[in-house]
């Protein structure tokens, strides 16, 4: 196996503890479109499911409600300040000395950039991939394109996420080195090629283990 040269990190659930923030925004959205929203975070997690698309379906949103939700979410999330997970700043600093760091998020790129700049983390990333308003975005395709741009082989990359959808994105992009963190939003389908870690500080040692 080739040596690891780059690390791709998800944003929500890996760098920022944002699920409570997402819940708050959905409460506002549901109130706007007159749809009940689970009051507790744990119940909301069950309703949210695999992705925002599944969340809309589970909440019973109409097509018009979904358009309202997307617009409201894009505006409201910019005013939120999710907390960094403990130790994340130190981990990113350590990794940046040795690896190319790429952020890949299904959120708006503007929102990720805003928060990374505020927390003084943007300096550690070579590339930040995310949605632009009104522009189609497929995370796995964006990752594949940036790997070509940076002349990186798929076996020279580690993908770090926290949910089933992240493991699927890695699979779609052909990335076999996957770390799923247990401190994030949560995953349910462990796979044999994945590393599972309990806290951000363990990321560095997990990558070293993959890189042996």
Backbone torsions as a table, in degrees:
resi	resn	phi	psi	omega
1	UNK	NA	140.5	178.5
2	UNK	-71.5	154.9	177.3
3	UNK	-68.2	145.4	179.2
4	UNK	-72.0	131.1	179.8
5	UNK	-114.4	-23.0	-174.4
6	UNK	-140.9	150.1	177.1
7	UNK	-121.9	127.0	175.0
8	UNK	-104.5	123.1	-178.4
9	UNK	-115.5	135.3	167.9
10	UNK	-70.4	165.6	-176.4
11	UNK	-100.4	-69.4	179.0
12	UNK	-65.5	130.2	175.1
13	UNK	84.6	-7.9	175.7
14	UNK	-117.2	-47.1	-179.8
15	UNK	-102.1	-44.8	-180.0
16	UNK	-118.1	144.7	178.1
17	UNK	-89.6	86.2	-165.8
18	UNK	-110.5	-0.8	-173.6
19	UNK	-66.6	-34.7	175.5
20	UNK	-62.9	-38.2	177.6
21	UNK	-64.2	-44.2	178.6
22	UNK	-61.3	-41.2	178.3
23	UNK	-59.9	-44.9	179.1
24	UNK	-59.4	-42.3	-179.3
25	UNK	-66.8	-41.9	179.8
26	UNK	-64.6	-33.1	176.0
27	UNK	-59.8	-42.9	179.0
28	UNK	-67.3	-40.9	179.2
29	UNK	-64.1	-46.5	-178.7
30	UNK	-62.6	-37.0	176.7
31	UNK	-63.8	-39.9	-178.9
32	UNK	-64.5	-40.4	-176.1
33	UNK	-99.2	8.8	176.1
34	UNK	59.1	48.2	176.4
35	UNK	-123.7	133.0	179.8
36	UNK	-63.0	141.1	176.3
37	UNK	-121.1	134.5	178.4
38	UNK	-53.4	135.9	-176.4
39	UNK	-76.4	-35.2	-177.4
40	UNK	-93.5	152.1	179.9
41	UNK	-64.6	-39.6	-179.0
42	UNK	-64.5	-41.2	177.6
43	UNK	-68.0	-37.1	177.7
44	UNK	-63.8	-39.4	177.8
45	UNK	-57.9	-40.8	179.9
46	UNK	-65.2	-41.2	-179.7
47	UNK	-71.1	-38.0	-177.9
48	UNK	-62.0	-44.6	174.2
49	UNK	67.6	-137.3	-170.9
50	UNK	-73.2	-35.8	-173.7
51	UNK	-162.2	172.6	177.4
52	UNK	-60.1	-36.7	178.8
53	UNK	-59.8	-42.4	177.7
54	UNK	-68.8	-36.4	178.8
55	UNK	-60.8	-45.0	179.0
56	UNK	-59.3	-43.4	-179.3
57	UNK	-65.6	-44.7	-178.6
58	UNK	-66.4	-30.6	178.6
59	UNK	-80.8	-12.1	178.6
60	UNK	83.2	28.2	179.9
61	UNK	-70.3	140.6	170.4
62	UNK	-80.0	171.9	177.2
63	UNK	-59.0	-39.3	178.7
64	UNK	-66.6	-39.0	177.7
65	UNK	-61.8	-39.2	-178.9
66	UNK	-64.2	-42.3	177.6
67	UNK	-63.1	-41.2	176.5
68	UNK	-62.2	-43.5	-178.0
69	UNK	-62.4	-45.4	-179.0
70	UNK	-61.9	-43.2	-179.8
71	UNK	-66.3	-45.6	-179.8
72	UNK	-63.7	-43.5	-177.9
73	UNK	-61.5	-44.9	-178.5
74	UNK	-59.9	-36.1	-180.0
75	UNK	-79.2	-44.1	-174.8
76	UNK	-71.2	-34.8	-175.2
77	UNK	-65.6	-26.6	179.7
78	UNK	-66.3	-23.8	-179.6
79	UNK	-91.9	-0.6	-178.6
80	UNK	-96.2	155.2	179.4
81	UNK	-132.8	78.8	177.7
82	UNK	-63.2	147.5	-178.8
83	UNK	-76.7	148.6	170.5
84	UNK	-73.7	146.0	171.5
85	UNK	-69.5	145.4	-179.5
86	UNK	-57.3	128.8	175.6
87	UNK	89.6	-7.5	-176.4
88	UNK	-62.8	-43.1	-179.0
89	UNK	-57.8	-45.0	-179.2
90	UNK	-65.1	-39.5	179.8
91	UNK	-63.3	-47.0	-179.5
92	UNK	-62.5	-39.9	178.5
93	UNK	-61.6	-46.0	179.4
94	UNK	-61.9	-46.2	-177.6
95	UNK	-64.6	-35.5	-175.6
96	UNK	-66.0	-22.3	178.0
97	UNK	-70.6	-25.8	-171.5
98	UNK	-115.7	-26.5	-171.8
99	UNK	-127.9	157.0	165.9
100	UNK	-74.3	128.5	179.5
101	UNK	-109.0	132.5	-179.8
102	UNK	-127.2	128.6	173.2
103	UNK	-96.8	132.9	178.0
104	UNK	-131.4	116.9	-176.7
105	UNK	-134.6	149.0	172.6
106	UNK	-84.9	-3.2	174.6
107	UNK	-76.5	173.8	173.2
108	UNK	-64.5	135.4	178.2
109	UNK	-60.5	-36.2	179.7
110	UNK	-59.0	-42.6	-178.4
111	UNK	-67.0	-43.8	179.0
112	UNK	-63.0	-44.2	179.3
113	UNK	-61.9	-41.5	-179.5
114	UNK	-58.6	-47.8	-177.3
115	UNK	-72.2	-40.7	179.7
116	UNK	-63.5	-37.1	177.5
117	UNK	-67.6	-44.1	179.5
118	UNK	-59.1	-41.6	-177.3
119	UNK	-89.2	7.7	178.1
120	UNK	59.1	42.9	180.0
121	UNK	-113.5	-15.2	-174.9
122	UNK	-61.6	-27.4	-178.6
123	UNK	-62.8	-21.0	-175.8
124	UNK	-85.7	-12.2	-173.4
125	UNK	-103.3	133.1	175.7
126	UNK	-81.2	-32.1	-179.7
127	UNK	-142.3	143.1	174.6
128	UNK	-127.2	114.9	-177.3
129	UNK	-106.1	132.4	178.5
130	UNK	-170.1	178.5	-177.8
131	UNK	-74.4	148.4	167.8
132	UNK	-113.6	144.2	-176.9
133	UNK	-57.1	126.3	175.8
134	UNK	77.4	5.7	-178.6
135	UNK	-113.7	126.7	178.7
136	UNK	-57.3	140.6	-177.4
137	UNK	-142.5	123.5	172.5
138	UNK	-118.3	116.5	-172.3
139	UNK	-59.4	-44.9	-178.1
140	UNK	-64.0	-37.8	177.7
141	UNK	-67.2	-41.3	179.0
142	UNK	-62.6	-39.0	178.3
143	UNK	-65.6	-46.3	179.6
144	UNK	-58.9	-40.8	-179.3
145	UNK	-66.5	-40.4	-178.1
146	UNK	-72.2	-29.5	175.9
147	UNK	-64.9	-40.8	175.9
148	UNK	-64.2	-44.9	-179.1
149	UNK	-58.7	-39.3	-176.8
150	UNK	-94.7	5.7	178.3
151	UNK	57.2	46.7	-179.9
152	UNK	-110.0	133.3	173.7
153	UNK	-78.7	153.4	-178.2
154	UNK	-66.9	-20.2	176.5
155	UNK	-90.5	4.5	177.2
156	UNK	-105.7	13.5	-172.6
157	UNK	-128.5	144.3	169.4
158	UNK	-115.5	133.3	177.1
159	UNK	-105.4	130.3	-179.9
160	UNK	-117.9	119.5	178.0
161	UNK	-138.7	-170.1	-178.3
162	UNK	-139.0	2.0	-174.5
163	UNK	-137.5	165.8	178.6
164	UNK	-56.3	-38.6	-178.4
165	UNK	-63.4	-30.7	178.0
166	UNK	-68.3	-42.6	176.8
167	UNK	-61.6	-37.9	178.8
168	UNK	-68.0	-39.2	177.0
169	UNK	-60.9	-44.2	178.1
170	UNK	-60.2	-43.8	178.5
171	UNK	-60.4	-44.9	-178.8
172	UNK	-63.6	-32.8	179.6
173	UNK	-86.1	-2.7	178.4
174	UNK	78.9	19.6	-179.1
175	UNK	-93.7	123.1	-175.6
176	UNK	-96.1	-23.6	-179.5
177	UNK	-87.1	105.6	-173.5
178	UNK	-127.8	133.5	171.7
179	UNK	-117.6	126.8	173.5
180	UNK	-110.7	127.3	-179.2
181	UNK	-89.9	143.8	-178.0
182	UNK	-93.0	-2.7	-178.3
183	UNK	-93.8	-2.5	-174.7
184	UNK	-92.0	-140.6	-174.8
185	UNK	-73.0	-30.3	176.5
186	UNK	117.1	140.8	176.2
187	UNK	-128.2	163.7	-174.2
188	UNK	-132.7	-7.6	-174.3
189	UNK	-125.8	75.4	178.1
190	UNK	-57.9	143.8	-180.0
191	UNK	-125.6	151.8	-171.9
192	UNK	-62.6	-24.4	-176.5
193	UNK	-90.6	6.7	-175.9
194	UNK	-100.8	146.7	167.0
195	UNK	-94.9	142.0	176.3
196	UNK	-120.0	128.3	-178.6
197	UNK	-127.2	155.5	-172.2
198	UNK	-100.1	-20.0	-179.3
199	UNK	-149.6	155.9	-177.3
200	UNK	-53.4	-37.8	-177.4
201	UNK	-59.5	-22.4	-179.1
202	UNK	-79.3	-10.7	-177.5
203	UNK	-60.5	-44.5	-176.3
204	UNK	-61.2	-46.4	-179.3
205	UNK	-68.4	-34.4	178.1
206	UNK	-65.2	-41.4	177.8
207	UNK	-65.7	-40.3	177.6
208	UNK	-60.7	-37.8	179.2
209	UNK	-66.4	-42.4	177.5
210	UNK	-64.0	-33.7	-172.5
211	UNK	-83.6	2.6	-179.3
212	UNK	-68.4	NA	NA
